[in-house]
Amino acid sequence: MSHENGASRGLWPAEEQLVPLHAASGTDTAIADRAEERLVPVPEVGAGEFTPERIVRGGRREPEEGWRRAIFTLSGGRIAPGPSTEERRRRDLVARVKTPVSGCRKIAFISRKGGVGKTSTCLLVGHTFATYRGDRVIAVDGNPDAGTLGHRVRRETTANLTTLLADAERVERYADIRGYTSQAPSRLEIVASDDDPQITQAIGEGEFRRIIHLLERHYNLVCLDTGTGVLESATQGILAAADQIVVVSAPSLDGARAASSTLDWLETNGHRPLVDKAIAVINGVRNANGIVDIDRIEEHFVKRCRGCIRIPWDPHLEVGSEATLDELNADTQRAVLDLTAAIGSGFADSTGRRQ
């Protein structure tokens, strides 16, 4: 960081906050040399102090649930008990979900075992990001075996990944690409795959690179659902573009083994940074005290990944139809928010600063 950048951000001591006059002058060299010796202190107090956090008094927030909510309602809003521990935790999670990004971030959801809820996990994370963030979020069906992501929201168009690829050269603005997507009430957009697996299997690494390059010009977050084969050409294109991965496992011995072997393959095939930043998901947990020791599975993935989240079994997801956050059980909603916040935390760089 240069001295000038440090001064502009207020990171230097007051006595060192000096800027050379010639930086903004168009004078000749002689004058500039003399001007370098004349340094003007930057004022310690300026317009930068007028931020909402410093000046605007926070109004009383309406409690969300429990006895605090009851008191607030019965008093007509005159009495507003402070937030509970759970409410404070939720607000922190939402803040992490809303972590700002520069450019576009791509999150790939992977699993080498089918039927573990990878598609529904991708969809629910997309819904959560779109619900709380103000930027554009899209989910893409990258399953070459006629994936089902497009059937989990109400379709607004018959267009799909194949037609978007065919027309990619003519897509220049967001309004153009919007004709190829379906938008859920959460504001999440979906690009569906073709229902014919012979067509989708022909879409390989190069095609997905093109699609992702197109989408990152118009969206801030791209959630990428994948097939069950990490060696598939389409998945290779997705992994090459991904900033983060979410590895989804069933709460079973073979599911955990398959998820861990996926991480093994990624580590030995040039994707170690993705493994280090990965989030593991144990999906569909019915009973933490069952025959399978979920605690040990979680402990294993915590050692290998940046975090591990359990998502409970939910009857709403069992149907395989349109999935919305509102219809999930409360425990499932909390788990999905936990997962999305964990992904959002990964938008910060290695120094811990939010980008």
C-alpha positions, 0 to 999 in steps of 0.5 A, spaced: 500 500 500 502 506 498 503 512 503 497 516 499 493 510 499 494 509 506 492 517 507 486 517 503 483 511 507 485 514 514 490 509 516 496 513 517 497 517 524 495 524 523 502 527 523 503 523 517 497 524 513 500 529 508 499 529 501 504 533 495 501 539 492 504 537 485 500 530 485 494 534 482 498 540 479 500 541 472 506 545 473 513 544 470 518 540 473 521 545 477 515 548 480 513 541 482 520 539 485 519 545 490 512 543 491 514 537 494 517 540 499 510 544 501 506 538 504 499 540 506 496 536 512 489 532 511 484 534 516 482 529 521 475 531 521 471 531 514 465 529 510 467 522 511 464 522 518 457 523 516 455 515 515 449 512 517 452 508 523 455 514 526 450 519 525 443 516 524 440 513 531 437 506 530 430 505 531 427 500 535 427 493 531 421 489 531 422 483 535 421 477 531 418 471 535 417 469 542 415 473 548 419 479 546 414 479 540 408 478 544 410 484 549 412 489 543 405 487 540 401 488 546 404 495 548 403 497 541 410 498 539 411 502 545 416 497 549 421 493 545 425 488 548 432 487 546 434 482 541 435 475 544 441 471 543 438 467 537 436 474 534 443 477 534 445 470 531 441 470 526 442 478 524 450 476 524 448 470 519 444 475 515 450 480 515 455 474 512 450 472 507 450 480 504 458 480 504 459 484 498 463 482 492 467 485 487 465 482 480 462 475 480 463 469 484 461 462 482 459 457 487 459 449 485 455 444 488 458 437 487 457 430 489 459 423 486 453 420 489 446 421 486 440 422 491 444 426 496 440 433 495 445 436 491 440 440 487 436 442 492 442 445 496 444 449 490 437 451 489 436 453 497 442 457 497 441 461 491 434 462 494 437 465 500 442 469 497 437 472 492 432 474 498 437 477 502 442 481 497 440 486 493 445 484 487 443 479 481 443 471 483 443 466 478 443 458 479 445 454 473 443 446 471 450 444 470 448 436 470 449 433 463 444 427 465 438 432 464 438 435 471 432 437 475 434 444 477 429 447 472 423 443 475 424 446 482 421 453 480 415 455 476 418 456 469 417 462 465 420 460 459 422 454 455 429 456 453 434 453 456 442 452 457 442 449 450 438 455 447 442 460 451 449 457 448 446 457 441 444 465 442 450 467 446 453 471 441 447 475 440 446 476 448 449 483 450 445 486 455 441 483 462 435 484 458 437 480 453 439 474 458 433 475 462 429 471 456 433 465 457 431 465 465 426 463 470 425 468 476 422 465 483 419 470 488 425 470 492 428 473 485 433 467 484 434 466 477 434 459 474 437 457 467 434 450 466 438 444 462 435 441 456 430 435 458 434 430 453 440 427 456 443 426 449 443 434 448 446 435 455 451 430 455 454 434 448 455 440 453 462 440 455 468 444 458 468 449 453 461 450 452 460 451 460 466 456 460 463 460 455 456 460 459 460 462 465 463 467 462 457 470 459 453 470 466 459 473 470 458 479 465 451 480 468 450 477 475 454 477 481 453 470 484 452 464 480 450 457 483 452 451 479 449 445 480 453 439 477 452 432 475 455 426 479 461 425 475 467 429 477 471 427 471 465 429 466 467 434 461 462 439 464 464 439 471 471 440 469 469 446 466 465 448 472 470 447 477 475 451 473 471 457 473 469 456 481 471 460 486 468 456 492 465 449 492 460 445 496 461 438 497 454 435 499 454 428 502 448 423 505 448 422 512 451 415 511 457 411 511 458 410 503 455 417 502 461 420 507 466 416 503 464 418 496 464 426 499 471 425 502 474 421 496 471 427 491 476 431 496 481 427 495 481 427 487 480 435 487 487 435 491 491 431 487 488 434 480 490 441 481 484 444 485 487 444 492 485 451 493 478 449 492 478 444 498 481 448 503 475 453 502 470 448 501 464 447 505 461 440 506 454 439 507 451 433 511 444 433 508 438 429 510 439 428 517 434 425 521 437 423 527 443 425 530 443 419 535 442 414 530 446 408 528 451 412 523 455 417 528 454 424 524 458 427 529 464 423 527 462 424 520 462 432 521 469 432 525 472 429 519 470 434 514 471 440 519 478 437 519 478 437 511 474 443 509 473 450 512 466 448 515 461 443 515 453 444 516 448 439 517 441 440 514 435 436 517 431 432 513 425 436 511 418 433 508 418 439 503 424 437 499 422 430 499 417 431 494 422 433 489 417 439 486 418 447 487 422 448 493 421 455 497 424 457 503 417 459 507 415 452 506 421 449 510 421 447 517 424 452 522 430 447 523 431 447 516 431 454 514 436 455 520 441 450 517 440 453 510 441 460 513 448 457 516 450 454 510 449 460 506 452 465 511 458 460 511 459 461 503 458 468 504 464 468 509 468 466 503 467 472 499 472 475 504 479 475 502 485 471 506 486 477 510 479 477 513 477 484 509 470 483 505 471 484 498 
